[in-house]
């Protein structure tokens, strides 16, 4: 079955760029070893779950060592660092390995470079490195199992998408990510291995951290029409911000593409910009995952919201566009959530009768940013529901994602043609 969504979502900004180049098989050669591939995908997901946790530990350790001079594997914010002017150089130093291996297409090598770069404060999420590494791991296991090129490509997709199960406890969203973004054709032979990998990764996640939701907030008030209207205003504005992000991302990617024709070390300019912005506001450095709970509980100041919604957005836009890392997921959640709260707070003050909830406003901003940039609207909806375990956010989350998705594809030639 031909995937019509693929023609639209491939023009979005995927969470990870498929850096592996696997040649196509001989025409007419079809994948038929579904069970065999599913076993390989389960092994890849099991190993990938351990790898994702290891990458998370390494990133936190590098961050702690670089900004506080001590080795700690706990998630540490960078806002309290006392490095002074050295902050400008740390992201650049961390990106050296990534730029040095830029000419190589191995996703495993690039994932290692990304891990160090993120630990040094460059504004990407843990999943950027983990998805790339797990995809490369899946392709490598495929070669070990003597799979065909098409089968290796399926295992690469299974490895990439299973990371949503291991890091976010979202196996269903992992399957939908493959369906919307990575699979140009839907067949049992390429869907079942992805589903098996997603279930395996989610099982590992539940065993490790339990079944508690990744996103949690205070009990929600009853939904009403006025509140839903307020949430849609937030979604509309964040959706427009997401579309602007895609336009600017392509410009940055094109500009750095021209620069790197002469010398790949020009990529360090993006890390230098991160360092300069980080010196102004250290909060923008690193993954920013520690701010998600603060956003959901509205325990943030206006200065923090501005830093996350604008300054982090600029640094993330340039670094991901220059290095072609993909958008990631955590940066979208942090930036979208901050932007949503930045819009929702004055909206509530201007119209007190709306009675909108801060936590829902943040989730709406997250969903709009995620759906608007990746164009994976079903993935965004299901990911939010799996991360919150709260059916009460379903209506505003669904409407926000659909609205942002509509803005993203509005007057899109590819969308209209398909």
C-alpha positions as CSV (number, residue, x, y, z in Angstrom):
1,X,0.0,0.0,0.0
2,X,1.5,3.3,-1.1
3,X,1.8,5.8,1.8
4,X,0.3,9.1,0.8
5,X,1.3,10.8,4.0
6,X,5.0,10.2,3.2
7,X,4.8,12.6,0.3
8,X,3.7,15.4,2.7
9,X,5.8,14.6,5.8
10,X,9.1,14.2,3.9
11,X,8.9,18.0,3.3
12,X,8.7,18.6,7.0
13,X,11.5,18.7,9.5
14,X,12.0,15.0,10.8
15,X,13.1,14.3,14.3
16,X,16.2,12.7,13.0
17,X,17.8,12.7,9.5
18,X,18.4,9.3,8.0
19,X,22.2,9.6,7.6
20,X,22.6,6.0,6.5
21,X,22.8,5.4,2.7
22,X,21.6,1.8,1.9
23,X,21.4,1.1,-1.9
24,X,18.2,-0.3,-3.2
25,X,17.8,-3.9,-4.0
26,X,17.3,-5.3,-7.5
27,X,13.8,-4.4,-8.8
28,X,11.4,-7.2,-8.1
29,X,13.1,-8.4,-5.0
30,X,10.6,-8.2,-2.2
31,X,10.9,-8.6,1.6
32,X,9.1,-11.7,2.7
33,X,10.9,-12.8,5.9
34,X,8.6,-10.9,8.3
35,X,9.2,-13.2,11.3
36,X,13.0,-13.2,10.7
37,X,13.0,-9.4,10.5
38,X,10.9,-9.1,13.6
39,X,13.3,-11.2,15.6
40,X,16.2,-9.0,14.4
41,X,14.2,-5.9,15.2
42,X,13.6,-7.1,18.7
43,X,17.3,-7.7,19.3
44,X,18.1,-4.2,17.8
45,X,15.5,-2.6,20.1
46,X,16.7,-4.4,23.2
47,X,20.3,-3.3,22.5
48,X,19.1,0.1,21.5
49,X,17.2,0.6,24.8
50,X,20.4,0.0,26.7
51,X,22.3,2.3,24.2
52,X,19.7,5.1,24.7
53,X,20.2,5.0,28.5
54,X,24.0,4.9,28.1
55,X,23.8,7.9,25.8
56,X,21.7,9.8,28.3
57,X,24.2,9.0,31.1
58,X,27.1,10.1,28.9
59,X,25.4,13.4,28.0
60,X,24.7,14.2,31.6
61,X,28.3,13.3,32.6
62,X,29.8,15.4,29.9
63,X,27.6,18.4,30.9
64,X,28.5,18.1,34.5
65,X,32.2,17.8,33.8
66,X,32.2,20.7,31.3
67,X,30.2,23.2,33.3
68,X,30.7,22.2,36.9
69,X,34.1,20.4,36.9
70,X,32.7,17.2,38.5
71,X,31.5,13.9,37.1
72,X,27.8,13.3,37.7
73,X,25.3,11.2,35.8
74,X,22.3,13.1,37.2
75,X,20.4,15.5,34.9
76,X,22.0,18.8,35.7
77,X,20.9,22.3,34.5
78,X,23.5,24.7,33.2
79,X,22.0,27.9,34.5
80,X,24.1,27.8,37.7
81,X,27.4,27.4,36.1
82,X,30.3,29.8,37.0
83,X,32.4,29.2,33.9
84,X,32.1,32.9,32.8
85,X,33.5,33.6,29.3
86,X,34.5,29.9,28.9
87,X,30.8,29.1,28.2
88,X,31.3,30.5,24.7
89,X,34.0,28.0,23.9
90,X,32.5,24.8,25.5
91,X,29.8,24.1,22.8
92,X,32.5,24.8,20.1
93,X,34.9,22.3,21.7
94,X,32.1,19.7,22.1
95,X,31.2,20.1,18.4
96,X,34.8,19.4,17.2
97,X,34.3,15.6,17.0
98,X,30.9,16.0,15.2
99,X,32.5,18.3,12.6
100,X,35.6,16.1,12.2
101,X,33.5,13.1,11.2
102,X,31.0,15.1,9.1
103,X,32.3,13.6,5.9
104,X,31.4,10.1,7.1
105,X,27.9,8.8,6.6
106,X,28.0,6.1,9.4
107,X,25.1,6.9,11.8
108,X,27.0,5.2,14.6
109,X,29.9,7.6,14.2
110,X,27.7,10.7,13.9
111,X,25.7,9.6,17.0
112,X,28.9,9.5,19.0
113,X,29.8,13.0,17.8
114,X,26.3,14.2,18.6
115,X,26.5,12.7,22.1
116,X,29.6,14.7,23.0
117,X,28.2,17.9,21.3
118,X,24.9,17.7,23.2
119,X,26.7,17.1,26.5
120,X,28.8,20.2,25.8
121,X,25.6,22.3,25.7
122,X,24.5,22.3,22.1
123,X,20.7,22.6,22.1
124,X,19.5,19.2,21.0
125,X,17.7,16.4,22.8
126,X,19.1,13.1,24.0
127,X,16.9,11.4,21.4
128,X,18.8,13.1,18.5
129,X,21.9,11.0,19.3
130,X,19.9,7.9,20.5
131,X,17.7,7.7,17.4
132,X,20.6,8.0,15.1
133,X,22.7,5.4,17.0
134,X,19.8,2.9,17.3
135,X,19.0,3.3,13.6
136,X,22.7,2.5,12.8
137,X,22.6,-0.4,15.2
138,X,19.5,-1.8,13.5
139,X,21.2,-1.6,10.1
140,X,24.3,-3.2,11.4
141,X,22.4,-6.1,12.9
142,X,20.6,-6.4,9.6
143,X,24.0,-6.9,7.9
144,X,25.0,-9.4,10.6
145,X,21.9,-11.4,9.9
146,X,22.7,-11.3,6.2
147,X,19.6,-9.2,5.4
148,X,19.0,-7.6,2.0
149,X,19.4,-3.8,1.6
150,X,15.7,-3.2,1.8
151,X,15.5,-5.3,5.0
152,X,18.4,-3.3,6.5
153,X,16.5,-0.2,5.7
154,X,13.5,-1.5,7.6
155,X,15.7,-2.4,10.6
156,X,17.2,1.1,10.5
157,X,13.7,2.5,10.7
158,X,12.8,0.1,13.5
159,X,15.8,1.2,15.5
160,X,15.2,4.9,15.0
161,X,11.5,4.8,15.9
162,X,11.9,2.4,18.9
163,X,13.7,5.2,20.7
164,X,10.3,6.8,21.3
165,X,9.5,3.6,23.3
166,X,12.7,3.6,25.3
167,X,13.0,7.3,26.1
168,X,9.4,8.4,26.2
169,X,7.4,5.2,26.9
170,X,5.5,5.8,23.7
171,X,5.4,2.5,21.6
172,X,2.3,3.4,19.6
173,X,3.7,6.8,18.7
174,X,6.9,5.0,17.6
175,X,4.9,2.9,15.1
176,X,3.1,6.0,13.8
177,X,6.4,7.8,13.4
178,X,7.5,5.1,11.0
179,X,4.2,5.1,9.2
180,X,4.1,8.8,8.7
181,X,7.8,9.8,8.2
182,X,10.0,6.8,7.3
183,X,8.0,4.2,5.4
184,X,7.1,5.1,1.8
185,X,5.0,1.9,1.5
186,X,2.9,0.1,4.1
187,X,3.2,-3.7,4.1
188,X,3.2,-6.3,6.9
189,X,6.8,-6.9,6.1
190,X,7.9,-3.4,7.1
191,X,5.3,-2.6,9.7
192,X,5.5,-5.7,12.0
193,X,9.3,-5.4,12.7
194,X,8.8,-1.7,13.7
195,X,5.9,-2.7,16.0
196,X,7.9,-5.5,17.5
197,X,10.9,-3.1,18.1
198,X,8.6,-0.4,19.6
199,X,7.0,-2.9,22.0
200,X,10.4,-4.2,23.1
201,X,11.8,-0.8,23.8
202,X,8.7,0.3,25.7
203,X,8.9,-2.9,27.8
204,X,12.5,-2.0,28.7
205,X,11.5,1.5,29.6
206,X,8.7,0.3,31.9
207,X,11.0,-2.1,33.6
208,X,13.6,0.6,34.2
209,X,11.5,3.6,35.2
210,X,8.1,2.2,35.9
211,X,4.8,3.2,34.2
212,X,4.5,6.8,35.5
213,X,3.9,9.4,32.8
214,X,6.7,11.4,31.4
215,X,4.6,14.6,31.5
216,X,2.5,15.1,34.6
217,X,0.7,18.1,36.0
218,X,-2.0,19.0,38.5
219,X,-5.6,17.8,38.0
220,X,-7.4,19.6,35.2
221,X,-10.5,21.6,35.5
222,X,-13.6,20.7,33.5
223,X,-13.2,21.6,29.8
224,X,-15.5,24.3,28.4
225,X,-16.0,26.0,25.0
226,X,-14.3,29.2,26.0
227,X,-11.2,27.4,27.2
228,X,-11.0,25.3,24.0
229,X,-11.2,28.6,22.0
230,X,-8.3,30.0,24.1
231,X,-6.2,26.8,23.5
232,X,-6.9,27.1,19.7
233,X,-5.6,30.7,19.7
234,X,-2.4,29.4,21.3
235,X,-2.2,26.6,18.8
236,X,-2.7,29.0,15.9
237,X,0.2,31.2,16.9
238,X,2.6,28.4,17.8
239,X,1.6,26.7,14.5
240,X,2.6,29.8,12.6
241,X,5.9,29.9,14.6
242,X,6.5,26.2,13.6
243,X,6.0,27.0,9.9
244,X,8.4,29.9,10.2
245,X,10.9,27.5,11.8
246,X,10.8,25.2,8.8
247,X,11.3,28.1,6.4
248,X,14.3,29.4,8.3
249,X,15.7,25.9,8.8
250,X,15.8,25.4,5.1
251,X,17.6,28.8,4.6
252,X,20.2,27.9,7.3
253,X,20.7,24.4,5.8
254,X,21.2,25.9,2.4
255,X,23.5,28.6,3.6
256,X,25.8,26.3,5.6
257,X,25.6,23.8,2.7
258,X,27.3,26.5,0.5
259,X,29.9,27.3,3.2
260,X,30.8,23.7,3.8
261,X,31.6,23.2,0.1
262,X,34.8,25.1,0.9
263,X,35.5,23.8,4.4
264,X,33.5,21.7,6.8
265,X,34.9,23.5,9.8
266,X,32.5,26.4,9.0
267,X,30.0,24.2,10.9
268,X,31.6,25.3,14.1
269,X,30.0,28.8,13.5
270,X,26.7,27.3,14.6
271,X,28.3,26.0,17.8
272,X,29.9,29.4,18.4
273,X,26.5,31.1,18.1
274,X,25.2,28.6,20.7
275,X,28.1,29.6,23.0
276,X,27.4,33.3,22.6
277,X,23.7,33.0,23.3
278,X,24.5,30.6,26.1
279,X,26.8,33.2,27.7
280,X,23.8,35.6,27.6
281,X,21.4,33.0,29.0
282,X,22.9,29.7,30.1
283,X,19.4,28.2,30.3
284,X,19.3,27.6,26.6
285,X,22.3,25.2,26.7
286,X,21.9,21.5,26.6
287,X,18.7,19.5,26.2
288,X,16.5,21.7,28.4
289,X,14.6,18.6,29.6
290,X,14.7,19.8,33.2
291,X,12.4,22.8,32.3
292,X,9.6,20.6,31.0
293,X,8.2,20.0,34.5
294,X,8.6,23.6,35.4
295,X,6.7,24.7,32.3
296,X,3.8,22.2,33.0
297,X,3.5,23.6,36.6
298,X,4.0,27.2,35.5
299,X,7.0,27.6,37.8
300,X,8.9,29.8,35.4
301,X,9.5,33.5,35.1
302,X,9.0,35.7,32.1
303,X,12.8,35.8,31.5
304,X,12.9,32.0,31.4
305,X,10.0,31.8,29.0
306,X,11.7,34.3,26.7
307,X,15.0,32.4,26.9
308,X,13.4,29.1,26.0
309,X,11.0,30.4,23.4
310,X,13.3,32.7,21.5
311,X,17.0,32.4,22.4
312,X,17.0,28.6,22.6
313,X,15.0,28.5,19.4
314,X,17.6,30.6,17.5
315,X,20.5,28.4,18.8
316,X,18.6,25.2,18.0
317,X,17.6,26.4,14.6
318,X,21.1,27.2,13.5
319,X,22.9,24.2,15.1
320,X,20.4,21.6,13.8
321,X,20.1,23.3,10.4
322,X,23.9,23.5,9.9
323,X,24.7,20.0,11.1
324,X,21.5,18.4,9.6
325,X,20.7,16.6,12.8
326,X,16.9,16.6,12.5
327,X,14.6,18.6,14.8
328,X,14.6,16.2,17.7
329,X,11.7,15.9,20.1
330,X,12.7,17.4,23.4
331,X,13.7,20.8,21.8
332,X,10.3,20.9,20.2
333,X,8.6,20.2,23.5
334,X,10.6,22.8,25.4
335,X,10.3,25.6,22.8
336,X,6.7,24.9,22.0
337,X,5.7,24.6,25.6
338,X,7.5,27.9,26.5
339,X,5.9,29.6,23.5
340,X,2.5,28.3,24.5
341,X,2.8,29.6,28.0
342,X,4.2,32.9,26.8
343,X,1.1,33.3,24.8
344,X,-1.4,31.8,27.2
345,X,-0.5,33.8,30.2
346,X,-1.3,37.3,28.8
347,X,-4.3,35.7,27.1
348,X,-5.7,34.6,30.4
349,X,-5.0,38.0,32.0
350,X,-6.8,39.8,29.1
351,X,-9.8,37.4,29.2
352,X,-10.3,36.1,32.8
353,X,-13.4,34.2,31.8
354,X,-11.5,31.8,29.6
355,X,-10.3,29.7,32.6
356,X,-7.5,28.0,30.7
357,X,-5.1,25.7,32.5
358,X,-1.4,26.4,32.4
359,X,-0.5,22.7,32.0
360,X,-2.8,22.2,29.0
361,X,-1.6,25.4,27.4
362,X,2.0,24.0,27.6
363,X,0.8,20.7,26.1
364,X,-1.0,22.5,23.3
365,X,2.1,24.5,22.5
366,X,4.2,21.3,22.5
367,X,1.8,19.5,20.2
368,X,1.5,22.5,17.8
369,X,5.3,22.8,17.5
370,X,5.8,19.1,17.1
371,X,3.1,18.6,14.5
372,X,3.9,21.9,12.7
373,X,7.6,21.2,12.2
374,X,7.6,17.4,11.6
375,X,4.2,17.3,9.9
376,X,3.7,13.9,11.6
377,X,0.3,14.9,13.0
378,X,-0.8,11.5,14.2
379,X,2.5,10.8,15.9
380,X,2.3,14.1,17.7
381,X,-1.2,13.4,19.0
382,X,-0.4,9.9,20.2
383,X,2.9,10.9,21.7
384,X,1.3,13.5,23.9
385,X,-1.4,11.1,25.0
386,X,1.2,8.4,25.8
387,X,3.5,10.9,27.6
388,X,0.7,12.4,29.8
389,X,-1.6,9.3,30.4
390,X,-4.4,11.9,30.7
391,X,-7.4,11.6,28.4
392,X,-8.5,15.1,29.5
393,X,-5.8,16.7,27.3
394,X,-7.0,14.7,24.3
395,X,-9.4,17.3,22.8
396,X,-7.1,20.3,23.0
397,X,-4.1,18.3,22.0
398,X,-5.8,16.8,18.9
399,X,-7.2,20.1,17.8
400,X,-3.9,21.9,18.3
401,X,-1.9,19.3,16.3
402,X,-4.5,19.3,13.5
403,X,-4.5,23.1,13.3
404,X,-0.7,23.4,13.3
405,X,-0.5,20.6,10.7
406,X,-3.0,22.5,8.5
407,X,-0.9,25.6,8.8
408,X,2.2,23.7,7.9
409,X,0.8,22.2,4.7
410,X,-1.3,25.3,3.7
411,X,-0.5,26.1,0.1
412,X,2.1,23.4,0.0
413,X,2.5,22.3,-3.6
414,X,3.4,18.8,-2.7
415,X,0.4,18.4,-0.4
416,X,-1.9,19.8,-3.0
417,X,-0.5,17.5,-5.7
418,X,-1.0,14.4,-3.5
